[in-house]
Amino acid sequence: MKFLRFVWKLFVMAAVFGVGYIVGREHSFEEEEQWEAENRKNNENNDKPECSTCTDKNCDSCKEAPKAEEKPECAACTDKNCAECKGENGVTFEYENDKATKVALVGNFNKWNKDADLMTKEGNTWKCTKTFEPGTYEYQFVVDDTDWVVDPKAENTVKNKYEGYNSVVVVK
């Protein structure tokens, strides 16, 4: 009889903790679905692809650029009609870190992809130049694929959904 009571208590405890675990996991799935829906909404607003440094001759931004007069090619580009060659809204991002082996620029302009815009090292400073349409953009630096860092030189920051902050750049 004692053995049956023991088994019954184990069954009840397993049921209670199992349900608690499932409810807790479902809550986190709901939050993840909300974040994904929010990202989809933001991505729909940014349908036009960005042209990072024009290393791709067939990028959509360069193809969609109006074919006006012929412009000479710039040093970083292979397409004469890209926005960077025309000198439109270029922003240079800089981050000082002498110990980093890799730094990437991430933001809502590249869907927070840490492989999209790698920065180049010049001395102790990491640099990356991007062209933007007029607007407000949030960004961070990713150091060595692990550390997400707010730009210490940024004039503005906003709170993000992860209880941290994003740097903000406004392009006019």
C-alpha positions in Angstrom: 0.0 0.0 0.0 2.8 2.4 0.8 4.4 1.7 -2.5 1.2 2.6 -4.4 0.9 5.9 -2.4 4.5 6.6 -3.3 3.9 5.9 -7.0 0.7 8.0 -6.9 2.6 11.0 -5.4 5.3 10.6 -8.1 2.6 10.6 -10.8 0.9 13.7 -9.3 4.2 15.6 -8.9 5.3 14.7 -12.5 2.0 15.9 -13.8 2.2 19.2 -11.9 5.8 20.0 -12.9 5.3 18.8 -16.4 2.3 21.1 -17.0 4.3 24.0 -15.4 7.1 23.4 -17.8 4.9 23.2 -20.8 3.0 26.4 -19.8 6.3 28.2 -19.3 7.7 27.0 -22.7 4.5 28.1 -24.4 4.8 31.6 -22.9 8.3 31.9 -24.4 7.1 30.6 -27.8 4.3 33.3 -27.7 7.0 36.0 -27.1 9.1 34.7 -29.9 6.1 34.7 -32.3 5.4 38.3 -31.3 9.0 39.3 -32.0 9.0 37.5 -35.4 5.7 39.3 -36.3 7.3 42.6 -35.3 10.3 41.8 -37.4 8.2 40.8 -40.4 6.3 44.1 -40.1 9.6 46.1 -40.0 10.9 44.1 -43.0 7.8 44.9 -45.0 8.5 48.6 -44.4 12.0 48.1 -45.7 11.3 46.2 -48.9 13.9 48.0 -50.9 17.2 46.1 -50.5 20.2 48.1 -49.3 23.4 48.2 -51.4 26.2 47.8 -48.8 29.5 48.4 -50.5 28.6 47.6 -54.1 30.8 44.5 -54.4 28.0 42.7 -56.2 27.6 43.8 -59.8 24.1 42.4 -59.9 22.7 43.8 -56.6 19.0 44.9 -56.8 19.7 48.5 -55.6 22.2 49.1 -58.4 20.0 47.6 -61.0 17.1 49.8 -59.9 19.1 53.0 -60.0 18.1 55.3 -62.8 20.4 55.1 -65.8 21.3 58.8 -66.1 24.6 60.0 -67.5 27.6 57.8 -67.3 29.6 58.2 -64.1 33.2 57.1 -63.5 33.5 54.0 -61.3 34.4 54.5 -57.7 37.2 52.5 -56.0 34.9 50.3 -54.0 32.4 49.6 -56.8 32.0 47.8 -60.1 28.6 49.5 -61.0 28.5 53.0 -62.4 24.9 53.6 -61.2 25.1 52.7 -57.5 24.1 55.2 -54.9 27.6 55.3 -53.3 29.2 56.2 -56.7 26.8 59.1 -56.9 27.7 60.2 -53.4 24.2 59.9 -51.9 23.8 59.8 -48.1 27.0 58.1 -47.2 27.6 57.4 -43.4 30.9 56.2 -42.1 30.7 54.1 -38.9 33.8 53.8 -36.7 34.6 51.7 -33.7 37.8 51.7 -31.7 39.0 48.3 -30.4 42.6 47.1 -30.7 41.9 43.6 -29.4 39.0 42.6 -31.7 39.7 40.2 -34.5 36.4 40.8 -36.3 33.8 43.6 -36.1 30.5 43.8 -37.9 27.9 46.5 -38.3 24.4 45.3 -37.7 21.1 47.1 -37.7 17.6 47.3 -39.0 19.0 48.2 -42.4 20.6 44.8 -42.8 18.1 42.7 -40.8 20.6 42.5 -37.9 22.8 40.2 -39.9 26.3 40.1 -38.5 27.7 38.7 -41.7 26.2 41.4 -44.0 28.5 44.4 -43.2 31.9 43.5 -42.0 34.1 46.4 -40.9 37.7 46.9 -42.0 40.5 47.6 -39.5 42.7 50.7 -39.9 45.1 50.9 -37.0 43.0 50.5 -33.9 39.8 51.7 -35.6 37.2 49.5 -37.4 35.4 51.3 -40.2 32.4 50.7 -42.6 30.7 53.2 -44.9 27.0 52.6 -45.9 24.6 54.6 -48.1 21.1 55.1 -46.8 17.8 56.6 -47.9 16.7 59.4 -45.7 15.4 58.0 -42.4 16.2 56.8 -38.9 18.2 53.6 -38.5 19.1 51.6 -35.3 22.4 49.8 -35.2 25.1 48.1 -33.0 28.5 46.6 -33.5 29.2 42.9 -33.1 32.7 42.2 -31.8 34.2 38.7 -32.5 30.7 37.3 -33.3 29.7 37.4 -29.6 29.6 40.8 -28.0 26.9 43.2 -29.2 28.1 46.8 -28.4 26.4 50.2 -28.6 28.3 52.8 -30.5 30.1 54.8 -27.8 30.2 57.8 -30.1 26.5 57.7 -31.0 24.6 60.9 -30.1 21.3 59.0 -29.7 20.2 55.6 -28.4 16.9 53.8 -28.0 15.8 50.9 -25.8 15.5 47.6 -27.6 13.3 44.6 -26.9 16.1 42.8 -25.2 16.3 45.3 -22.4 19.4 46.8 -23.9 20.0 49.8 -26.2 20.6 50.4 -29.9 22.5 53.3 -31.3 20.6 55.6 -33.7 21.7 57.4 -36.8 19.4 59.9 -38.6 20.0 60.4 -42.3 18.5 63.5 -43.9 
